[in-house]
């Protein structure tokens, strides 16, 4: 399959689109800024309260007439641009593919030679996050703002967290948590007797990312070998916040964690605080070590994000290309397409991978209503190659990404979309498979579905979605059954009114909050049916469970290579993007075990 690197099939259409957008953009930007000035976030409200001279309010009063006058003046140009832009959308492709040319030994082509489908298996990690990178005026409805700056900062945090050297900063684990201690495991597990790191449930450990500033042509592993790392961000400016992760083990039981020996090497300084935060062991990963998402064998192979703003998507792409070689962005359709209503925004789906993408398909949901119908929400399907056997059979995986209808009362619409999701996936797998029973050219290692489903597994209002057939075909590591979560599962939707509270505005602080039941009650959003009344704060006694989990990672077992098995080793709730979005990203690490090699 040909992957499209430009949104239009020829340069003439691309030039016409550029002209049309140049006419539209001033009006779009001014309207966005004008609306944004009347939707302050809680962060801005606090700034105004602390400003005795009301300078921000004065600026708003002065600039609003200017924005309004310029907006009126730009309307005729925007109208002409729209007349040119709208028919061009029928020729526009539904995604843009970007590949960073492989210039190092860790590129996608090199990764394919690492696994031959034999031996003890291979670990793959997937992550999904709703970043709320909407036009600024719409993002403010979720109490986040400055979309363009957030996109760059998010990309930096992810890139530096994913490509960090193999050095771990250990911080003393808390001894008190209401979530079962047996459900947590550290990022770096104690070494087993066979020399391979094992995932050992039984404790919570915060792990702060240490960044590497690439100068002088050195590779991060060169710094790791010396037990040192730079705390400066790769693009200059202030240092990034601690990249802390709450890691949840997929197992319910397990033995107590072994003590971590205090290292004798240098102390590391953490980015934000600048002070010593713990000891840094000079930990070198061995072959097969999959105890960390930062290790080569268990790195973040795939990231799925939701980015509606095209400029923000471009900024995020530029940042993530420092680690992910293959990226799909600007996914979706615009204008009128078939029976769909007019689309002002794309699907918001964004995909980044370290492994080569082989096939892509996108479908737009046809049943959106009201405000949700203005975005081309849909499903993105991808087939990636992750290895090859000694017999030159390709080892592939399937990943499906989606963002379902958001309006809470429309359960029937979400169920219809889940039906479409499954039907389209079956068609995609059938159309892209080059194997047959007689000629198995490909071996399927995994089948993963992820995204923001906009319903949870606790609320009585979401019973229809909870009982959907998707959950009989795909496993949700966090749930026991319809309406019943595993004890360690927590919500992924934050209470937007508290995003800028000091208790949660940094990754480390947010982790501490999530480790306590009282903190989760205070700062996670809860099912509406279980939290009647007004604001969330002040009624903690009415809140049950651990919050609304609306961001999902599912994996299937049907259609995988016979005698192969995919098991969840770890499931993570990530606090690294605190203060930048109102969702908690989640990650899942799958261990794909192949059958015994034939004699």
C-alpha positions as CSV (number, residue, x, y, z in Angstrom):
1,X,0.0,0.0,0.0
2,X,1.2,3.5,-0.8
3,X,1.3,5.8,2.2
4,X,0.5,9.4,1.4
5,X,3.1,12.0,2.4
6,X,1.0,15.0,1.2
7,X,-2.7,15.7,1.7
8,X,-3.3,16.3,-2.0
9,X,-2.4,14.2,-5.0
10,X,-0.6,16.9,-6.9
11,X,1.2,20.2,-6.3
12,X,-1.4,22.3,-8.1
13,X,-4.2,21.3,-5.7
14,X,-1.7,21.8,-2.8
15,X,-1.0,25.3,-4.0
16,X,-4.7,26.1,-4.3
17,X,-5.4,24.8,-0.8
18,X,-2.5,26.9,0.5
19,X,-4.0,30.0,-1.1
20,X,-7.5,29.3,0.2
21,X,-6.3,28.6,3.7
22,X,-4.2,31.9,3.7
23,X,-7.5,33.7,3.0
24,X,-9.4,31.9,5.7
25,X,-6.7,31.8,8.4
26,X,-6.8,35.4,9.6
27,X,-10.6,35.2,10.2
28,X,-10.2,31.8,11.9
29,X,-7.4,33.0,14.2
30,X,-9.2,36.3,15.1
31,X,-12.5,34.5,15.9
32,X,-10.6,32.0,18.0
33,X,-8.7,34.7,19.9
34,X,-11.9,36.7,20.4
35,X,-13.9,33.8,21.8
36,X,-10.9,32.7,24.0
37,X,-10.8,36.1,25.7
38,X,-14.2,35.5,27.1
39,X,-13.5,31.9,28.4
40,X,-10.9,32.3,31.1
41,X,-9.4,29.2,32.7
42,X,-9.1,28.8,36.4
43,X,-5.4,29.5,36.1
44,X,-6.1,32.9,34.5
45,X,-8.8,33.7,37.0
46,X,-6.4,33.2,39.8
47,X,-3.9,35.4,38.1
48,X,-6.5,38.1,37.8
49,X,-7.4,37.7,41.5
50,X,-3.7,38.2,42.4
51,X,-3.4,41.2,40.1
52,X,-4.3,44.4,42.1
53,X,-4.1,46.6,38.9
54,X,-6.4,44.3,36.8
55,X,-3.9,44.5,33.9
56,X,-5.2,41.4,32.2
57,X,-8.7,42.5,32.4
58,X,-7.7,45.9,31.0
59,X,-5.9,44.2,28.1
60,X,-9.0,42.2,27.3
61,X,-11.2,45.4,27.3
62,X,-8.7,47.2,25.0
63,X,-8.0,44.4,22.6
64,X,-11.6,43.1,22.1
65,X,-12.7,46.0,19.9
66,X,-9.5,45.6,17.8
67,X,-10.1,41.9,17.4
68,X,-13.7,42.5,16.5
69,X,-12.9,45.2,13.9
70,X,-10.2,43.0,12.3
71,X,-12.5,40.1,12.3
72,X,-15.2,42.0,10.4
73,X,-12.6,43.2,7.9
74,X,-11.3,39.7,7.2
75,X,-14.8,38.2,6.6
76,X,-14.9,38.9,2.8
77,X,-11.5,37.3,2.3
78,X,-12.5,34.3,4.4
79,X,-15.7,33.9,2.3
80,X,-13.6,33.8,-0.9
81,X,-11.2,31.4,0.6
82,X,-14.0,29.1,1.8
83,X,-15.5,29.0,-1.8
84,X,-12.1,27.8,-3.0
85,X,-11.3,25.6,0.0
86,X,-14.6,23.6,0.3
87,X,-14.5,21.8,-3.1
88,X,-10.9,21.0,-2.7
89,X,-11.7,18.8,0.3
90,X,-13.2,16.1,-1.9
91,X,-9.7,15.5,-3.3
92,X,-8.0,15.6,0.0
93,X,-6.5,12.4,1.4
94,X,-7.6,11.3,4.9
95,X,-4.1,11.4,6.6
96,X,-0.6,12.6,6.1
97,X,2.3,10.2,6.6
98,X,5.6,11.4,7.8
99,X,8.8,9.4,8.1
100,X,12.1,10.5,9.5
101,X,14.8,8.9,7.4
102,X,16.6,6.2,9.3
103,X,20.1,7.6,10.2
104,X,20.9,5.5,13.2
105,X,21.2,1.9,14.3
106,X,17.9,2.1,16.3
107,X,15.6,2.9,13.3
108,X,12.6,0.9,12.3
109,X,14.5,-1.2,9.8
110,X,17.0,-2.2,12.4
111,X,14.2,-3.1,14.9
112,X,12.8,-5.7,12.5
113,X,15.9,-7.8,12.8
114,X,15.7,-7.9,16.6
115,X,12.9,-10.5,16.8
116,X,12.6,-13.6,14.7
117,X,9.5,-15.0,16.3
118,X,11.4,-17.6,18.4
119,X,12.8,-17.7,21.9
120,X,11.2,-16.3,25.0
121,X,9.1,-13.7,23.2
122,X,9.0,-10.0,22.7
123,X,7.6,-7.1,24.7
124,X,5.6,-4.4,23.0
125,X,4.3,-1.2,24.6
126,X,1.4,0.9,23.5
127,X,0.2,4.2,24.9
128,X,-2.8,6.4,24.3
129,X,-3.6,10.0,25.5
130,X,-6.3,12.6,24.9
131,X,-4.3,15.8,24.7
132,X,-7.2,18.2,24.1
133,X,-5.2,20.0,21.4
134,X,-8.3,21.9,20.1
135,X,-8.5,25.4,18.9
136,X,-7.7,27.5,21.9
137,X,-11.3,28.8,22.4
138,X,-12.7,25.2,22.4
139,X,-9.8,23.8,24.6
140,X,-10.7,26.4,27.3
141,X,-14.1,24.6,27.7
142,X,-11.9,21.8,29.3
143,X,-10.0,24.4,31.3
144,X,-6.8,24.1,29.2
145,X,-5.3,26.8,27.0
146,X,-2.4,27.9,24.8
147,X,-2.8,25.0,22.4
148,X,0.3,25.7,20.4
149,X,2.7,26.0,23.3
150,X,1.1,22.9,25.0
151,X,1.7,20.9,21.8
152,X,5.4,21.6,21.9
153,X,5.7,21.0,25.6
154,X,3.8,17.7,25.4
155,X,6.1,16.5,22.5
156,X,9.2,17.4,24.5
157,X,8.0,15.5,27.6
158,X,7.0,12.4,25.7
159,X,10.2,12.4,23.6
160,X,12.5,12.9,26.5
161,X,10.5,10.4,28.6
162,X,10.5,7.7,25.9
163,X,14.2,8.1,24.8
164,X,15.7,8.6,28.2
165,X,18.9,6.8,29.1
166,X,18.7,3.6,31.0
167,X,19.3,5.3,34.4
168,X,16.5,5.2,37.0
169,X,16.2,7.6,39.8
170,X,14.6,5.8,42.8
171,X,12.5,7.7,45.3
172,X,11.4,6.1,48.5
173,X,8.0,4.4,47.9
174,X,5.1,5.5,50.0
175,X,3.9,2.9,52.5
176,X,0.3,4.1,52.7
177,X,-2.2,3.7,49.8
178,X,-5.7,2.5,49.7
179,X,-5.2,0.8,46.4
180,X,-4.0,-2.8,46.9
181,X,-0.3,-2.7,47.2
182,X,-0.1,-6.0,45.4
183,X,-1.3,-4.3,42.2
184,X,1.7,-2.1,41.7
185,X,5.2,-2.8,40.3
186,X,8.2,-0.6,39.8
187,X,9.5,0.6,36.5
188,X,12.7,-1.3,37.0
189,X,12.1,-4.7,38.6
190,X,14.6,-6.7,40.7
191,X,16.8,-9.0,38.7
192,X,15.8,-12.6,38.7
193,X,18.1,-15.5,39.1
194,X,18.4,-15.9,35.4
195,X,19.7,-12.3,35.0
196,X,16.5,-11.1,33.4
197,X,14.5,-8.3,35.0
198,X,11.1,-9.5,36.1
199,X,7.9,-7.5,36.8
200,X,7.4,-7.9,40.5
201,X,4.1,-6.7,41.9
202,X,4.0,-5.4,45.4
203,X,5.1,-1.7,45.6
204,X,4.7,1.7,44.2
205,X,7.8,3.4,43.0
206,X,8.0,6.8,41.4
207,X,10.5,7.0,38.5
208,X,11.7,10.4,37.2
209,X,12.8,10.7,33.6
210,X,16.3,12.0,33.2
211,X,16.8,13.7,29.9
212,X,19.8,13.7,27.5
213,X,20.8,16.7,25.5
214,X,22.1,15.4,22.3
215,X,25.2,17.4,21.5
216,X,28.5,16.4,20.1
217,X,27.0,13.4,18.3
218,X,26.8,11.3,21.4
219,X,24.1,8.7,21.8
220,X,22.1,8.6,25.1
221,X,23.6,5.2,25.8
222,X,27.0,6.8,26.0
223,X,25.8,8.9,28.9
224,X,24.1,5.9,30.5
225,X,27.4,4.0,30.5
226,X,28.9,6.7,32.6
227,X,26.0,7.0,35.0
228,X,25.4,10.6,34.1
229,X,22.6,12.5,32.3
230,X,21.8,16.1,31.5
231,X,18.8,17.7,33.0
232,X,18.4,20.3,30.2
233,X,15.6,20.0,27.7
234,X,16.6,19.2,24.2
235,X,15.3,22.5,22.7
236,X,16.6,24.8,25.4
237,X,14.6,26.8,27.8
238,X,13.6,25.7,31.3
239,X,14.0,22.2,32.4
240,X,11.1,19.8,32.2
241,X,9.0,18.5,35.0
242,X,9.6,15.1,36.5
243,X,8.2,12.4,34.3
244,X,6.5,10.2,36.9
245,X,4.5,7.2,36.2
246,X,2.0,5.3,38.3
247,X,2.6,1.7,37.2
248,X,0.0,-0.9,37.7
249,X,0.8,-4.6,37.3
250,X,-1.5,-6.8,35.4
251,X,-1.3,-9.5,38.1
252,X,-3.4,-9.5,41.2
253,X,-0.9,-11.4,43.3
254,X,2.8,-11.6,43.7
255,X,5.5,-11.7,46.3
256,X,6.7,-8.6,48.1
257,X,9.3,-6.5,46.3
258,X,12.9,-7.0,47.0
259,X,14.9,-4.1,48.4
260,X,16.7,-1.9,46.0
261,X,20.4,-1.7,46.9
262,X,21.7,1.8,47.5
263,X,24.1,2.5,44.7
264,X,27.6,3.9,45.2
265,X,27.6,6.0,42.0
266,X,26.9,9.7,41.5
267,X,23.8,11.4,42.7
268,X,21.5,12.8,40.0
269,X,19.6,16.0,40.1
270,X,16.0,16.1,39.0
271,X,14.9,18.6,36.4
272,X,12.3,20.8,38.1
273,X,13.7,21.0,41.6
274,X,17.4,21.0,40.9
275,X,18.1,19.2,44.2
276,X,19.0,15.6,44.9
277,X,15.9,13.4,44.7
278,X,17.5,10.0,45.2
279,X,20.2,7.7,44.2
280,X,20.9,6.8,40.6
281,X,22.0,3.2,40.1
282,X,24.0,2.6,37.0
283,X,21.6,0.1,35.7
284,X,22.5,-1.6,32.4
285,X,19.7,-3.5,30.7
286,X,20.6,-7.0,29.7
287,X,19.3,-8.9,26.7
288,X,15.6,-9.5,27.1
289,X,15.2,-7.0,29.9
290,X,11.7,-5.7,29.6
291,X,11.3,-4.3,33.0
292,X,11.1,-0.7,31.8
293,X,9.3,1.3,29.2
294,X,12.6,3.0,28.7
295,X,14.4,-0.1,27.8
296,X,15.0,-0.9,24.1
297,X,13.1,-4.1,24.3
298,X,10.0,-2.5,25.9
299,X,10.1,1.0,24.6
300,X,7.0,2.9,23.6
301,X,6.6,1.3,20.1
302,X,3.2,3.0,19.5
303,X,1.7,6.2,20.7
304,X,-1.9,7.3,19.9
305,X,-3.0,10.8,20.6
306,X,-5.9,13.1,19.9
307,X,-4.9,16.3,18.2
308,X,-7.6,18.3,16.4
309,X,-5.6,21.5,15.6
310,X,-3.5,21.1,12.5
311,X,-0.8,23.5,13.6
312,X,-0.5,21.8,17.0
313,X,-0.3,18.4,15.2
314,X,2.7,19.7,13.2
315,X,4.4,20.9,16.3
316,X,3.8,17.6,18.1
317,X,5.1,15.7,15.0
318,X,8.3,17.7,14.9
319,X,9.0,17.0,18.6
320,X,8.1,13.3,18.5
321,X,10.2,12.6,15.4
322,X,13.2,12.7,17.8
323,X,12.1,9.2,18.9
324,X,9.4,7.9,16.6
325,X,10.4,7.4,13.0
326,X,6.9,6.8,11.6
327,X,4.0,9.3,12.2
328,X,0.4,9.7,10.9
329,X,-1.2,13.1,11.5
330,X,-4.0,15.4,10.3
331,X,-6.2,12.3,10.1
332,X,-9.8,12.9,9.0
333,X,-12.0,14.6,6.4
334,X,-13.2,18.2,6.0
335,X,-16.2,19.8,4.4
336,X,-19.1,17.6,3.1
337,X,-18.4,13.9,2.4
338,X,-21.2,11.6,1.4
339,X,-23.9,11.3,4.0
340,X,-21.7,13.0,6.7
341,X,-22.5,16.4,7.9
342,X,-20.1,19.3,7.3
343,X,-16.8,18.8,9.1
344,X,-14.9,21.8,10.5
345,X,-12.3,19.8,12.4
346,X,-10.4,16.6,11.6
347,X,-10.7,13.4,13.6
348,X,-8.1,14.4,16.2
349,X,-6.3,11.0,15.8
350,X,-2.5,11.0,15.7
351,X,-0.3,8.0,15.6
352,X,3.4,7.6,16.2
353,X,5.4,4.3,15.8
354,X,9.0,3.1,16.0
355,X,8.1,0.2,13.7
356,X,7.3,0.6,9.9
357,X,3.7,1.1,9.0
358,X,2.5,-1.2,6.2
359,X,-1.1,-0.3,5.7
360,X,-3.5,2.4,6.8
361,X,-7.3,2.9,6.6
362,X,-9.5,5.6,8.1
363,X,-13.3,5.7,8.4
364,X,-15.5,8.5,9.6
365,X,-18.4,7.8,11.8
366,X,-21.7,8.8,10.1
367,X,-23.9,9.2,13.1
368,X,-22.4,12.1,15.1
369,X,-24.8,14.6,16.5
370,X,-24.8,18.3,17.5
371,X,-21.3,19.7,18.3
372,X,-19.7,16.3,17.9
373,X,-20.8,16.1,14.3
374,X,-18.5,19.1,13.4
375,X,-15.4,16.9,13.9
376,X,-14.7,14.0,11.7
377,X,-14.5,11.5,14.5
378,X,-13.8,8.0,13.3
379,X,-11.5,5.1,13.4
380,X,-7.9,4.8,12.2
381,X,-6.6,1.3,11.4
382,X,-2.9,0.4,11.0
383,X,-0.8,-2.6,10.2
384,X,2.8,-2.5,11.4
385,X,5.7,-4.9,10.8
386,X,7.5,-5.8,14.0
387,X,9.8,-8.5,12.9
388,X,10.5,-11.4,10.5
389,X,11.1,-15.1,11.0
390,X,14.2,-17.0,9.9
391,X,12.0,-18.2,7.0
392,X,11.4,-14.5,6.0
393,X,7.8,-14.5,7.1
394,X,6.7,-11.1,8.2
395,X,5.6,-10.6,11.8
396,X,2.9,-8.0,11.9
397,X,0.5,-6.3,14.4
398,X,-2.8,-4.5,14.1
399,X,-3.6,-1.3,16.0
400,X,-6.9,0.5,15.9
401,X,-7.4,4.0,17.2
402,X,-10.7,5.8,17.8
403,X,-12.5,8.7,19.6
404,X,-16.2,8.0,20.3
405,X,-19.1,10.4,20.6
406,X,-18.8,12.6,23.6
407,X,-22.3,13.7,24.6
408,X,-23.1,11.7,27.7
409,X,-26.8,11.0,27.0
410,X,-26.1,9.4,23.6
411,X,-25.3,5.8,24.6
412,X,-27.0,4.4,21.5
413,X,-24.7,6.5,19.2
414,X,-21.6,5.2,20.9
415,X,-22.8,1.6,20.6
416,X,-23.4,2.1,16.9
417,X,-19.9,3.5,16.6
418,X,-18.5,0.4,18.4
419,X,-20.4,-1.7,15.8
420,X,-18.8,0.2,13.0
421,X,-15.4,0.0,14.6
422,X,-15.6,-3.8,14.7
423,X,-17.0,-4.1,11.1
424,X,-14.4,-1.8,9.6
425,X,-11.6,-3.6,11.5
426,X,-12.7,-7.0,10.1
427,X,-12.7,-5.5,6.6
428,X,-9.3,-4.0,7.1
429,X,-7.7,-7.2,8.3
430,X,-9.3,-9.1,5.5
431,X,-8.2,-6.6,2.8
432,X,-4.6,-6.3,4.1
433,X,-3.9,-9.9,4.9
434,X,-1.5,-11.6,2.5
435,X,-1.6,-14.9,4.3
436,X,-3.7,-18.1,3.9
437,X,-3.7,-21.4,5.7
438,X,-1.8,-22.9,2.8
439,X,0.6,-19.9,2.4
440,X,1.2,-18.2,5.8
441,X,3.3,-15.3,4.6
442,X,2.5,-13.3,7.7
443,X,2.3,-14.1,11.4
444,X,0.0,-11.8,13.5
445,X,1.6,-11.0,16.9
446,X,-1.0,-8.6,18.4
447,X,-4.3,-6.8,17.8
448,X,-4.9,-3.7,19.9
449,X,-7.7,-1.2,20.1
450,X,-7.3,2.1,22.0
451,X,-8.6,5.6,22.4
452,X,-11.1,7.8,24.3
453,X,-14.4,5.9,24.4
454,X,-16.2,8.6,26.4
455,X,-17.9,6.1,28.7
456,X,-16.7,4.3,31.8
457,X,-17.2,0.9,33.4
458,X,-18.8,2.2,36.6
459,X,-21.6,4.6,35.8
460,X,-25.1,3.1,35.6
461,X,-25.7,5.6,32.7
462,X,-23.2,3.7,30.6
463,X,-24.6,0.2,31.0
464,X,-25.4,-0.2,27.3
465,X,-21.8,0.4,26.3
466,X,-20.4,-1.7,29.2
467,X,-22.2,-4.7,27.8
468,X,-21.2,-4.2,24.2
469,X,-19.9,-7.3,22.3
470,X,-16.5,-5.6,21.8
471,X,-15.6,-6.6,25.3
472,X,-16.3,-10.2,24.6
473,X,-13.9,-10.2,21.7
474,X,-11.2,-8.0,23.2
475,X,-9.8,-8.0,26.7
476,X,-9.8,-4.9,28.9
477,X,-7.0,-5.4,31.5
478,X,-8.7,-3.1,33.9
479,X,-12.1,-4.6,34.2
480,X,-13.6,-7.7,35.8
481,X,-16.9,-7.5,34.0
482,X,-19.7,-5.0,33.0
483,X,-19.9,-2.4,35.8
484,X,-17.1,-3.9,37.8
485,X,-13.5,-2.7,37.8
486,X,-10.4,-4.4,39.1
487,X,-9.4,-2.9,42.5
488,X,-6.2,-1.2,41.2
489,X,-7.9,0.5,38.2
490,X,-8.3,4.3,38.5
491,X,-10.1,7.0,36.5
492,X,-8.4,8.7,33.5
493,X,-10.5,11.9,33.5
494,X,-9.3,14.6,35.8
495,X,-11.7,17.1,37.5
496,X,-11.0,20.0,35.2
497,X,-11.7,22.6,38.0
498,X,-8.6,21.4,39.9
499,X,-6.1,21.1,37.0
500,X,-4.0,24.0,38.3
501,X,-4.0,23.3,42.0
502,X,-0.6,23.0,43.4
503,X,-1.4,19.5,44.6
504,X,-1.6,18.2,41.0
505,X,0.2,20.7,38.8
506,X,3.4,18.7,38.5
507,X,3.8,15.0,37.6
508,X,5.3,14.1,41.0
509,X,2.5,15.9,42.9
510,X,-0.2,14.3,40.8
511,X,1.3,10.9,41.4
512,X,1.1,11.5,45.2
513,X,-2.5,12.5,44.9
514,X,-3.4,9.4,42.9
515,X,-1.8,7.1,45.4
516,X,-4.4,8.1,48.1
517,X,-8.1,7.5,48.1
518,X,-8.8,10.9,49.4
519,X,-6.7,12.5,46.6
520,X,-8.5,10.5,43.9
521,X,-11.9,11.7,45.3
522,X,-10.7,15.2,45.2
523,X,-9.1,15.4,41.7
524,X,-10.6,12.7,39.6
525,X,-13.9,13.0,37.8
526,X,-16.5,10.5,39.0
527,X,-19.5,8.9,37.3
528,X,-22.4,11.3,37.2
529,X,-24.8,8.7,38.5
530,X,-22.6,8.3,41.6
531,X,-21.9,11.9,42.2
532,X,-25.2,13.9,42.3
533,X,-25.4,17.5,43.2
534,X,-23.2,20.5,42.3
535,X,-19.4,20.7,42.3
536,X,-17.3,17.7,43.2
537,X,-15.4,19.1,46.1
538,X,-17.2,19.1,49.5
539,X,-19.1,15.9,48.8
540,X,-16.4,13.3,49.1
541,X,-18.7,11.0,51.0
542,X,-20.9,10.5,47.9
543,X,-18.1,9.4,45.6
544,X,-17.5,5.7,45.1
545,X,-14.8,3.8,43.2
546,X,-11.7,5.3,41.7
547,X,-13.0,7.7,39.1
548,X,-14.2,7.6,35.5
549,X,-11.9,5.5,33.2
550,X,-12.8,6.6,29.7
551,X,-9.4,6.0,28.0
552,X,-9.1,2.4,27.0
553,X,-6.4,-0.1,25.9
554,X,-7.8,-3.4,24.7
555,X,-6.1,-6.5,23.1
556,X,-7.6,-9.4,21.2
557,X,-6.6,-13.0,20.9
558,X,-8.6,-14.1,17.9
559,X,-6.7,-14.2,14.6
560,X,-3.3,-14.3,16.1
561,X,-0.7,-16.7,15.0
562,X,-1.5,-20.2,16.2
563,X,0.4,-21.3,19.3
564,X,1.3,-17.6,20.0
565,X,0.0,-15.9,23.1
566,X,-0.2,-12.2,24.0
567,X,-0.4,-11.4,27.7
568,X,-0.5,-8.0,29.5
569,X,2.6,-7.6,31.7
570,X,1.9,-4.1,32.9
571,X,-0.8,-1.5,32.7
572,X,0.2,2.1,33.5
573,X,-1.5,5.4,34.4
574,X,0.9,8.1,33.4
575,X,1.2,11.5,35.2
576,X,3.9,12.9,33.0
577,X,1.6,15.3,31.2
578,X,0.1,16.9,34.3
579,X,-1.0,20.5,33.8
580,X,-1.1,20.0,30.0
581,X,-4.3,18.0,29.6
582,X,-7.4,16.9,31.6
583,X,-6.8,13.2,30.8
584,X,-4.4,10.7,32.3
585,X,-2.5,8.9,29.5
586,X,-2.5,5.1,29.8
587,X,0.0,2.5,28.6
588,X,-0.1,-1.2,28.2
589,X,2.9,-3.6,27.8
590,X,2.2,-6.9,26.0
591,X,4.4,-9.9,26.1
592,X,4.0,-11.9,22.9
593,X,5.2,-15.5,23.4
594,X,5.9,-17.6,20.3
595,X,5.7,-21.3,20.1
596,X,8.7,-23.6,20.5
597,X,11.1,-23.5,17.6
598,X,10.8,-26.6,15.4
599,X,13.7,-29.0,15.4
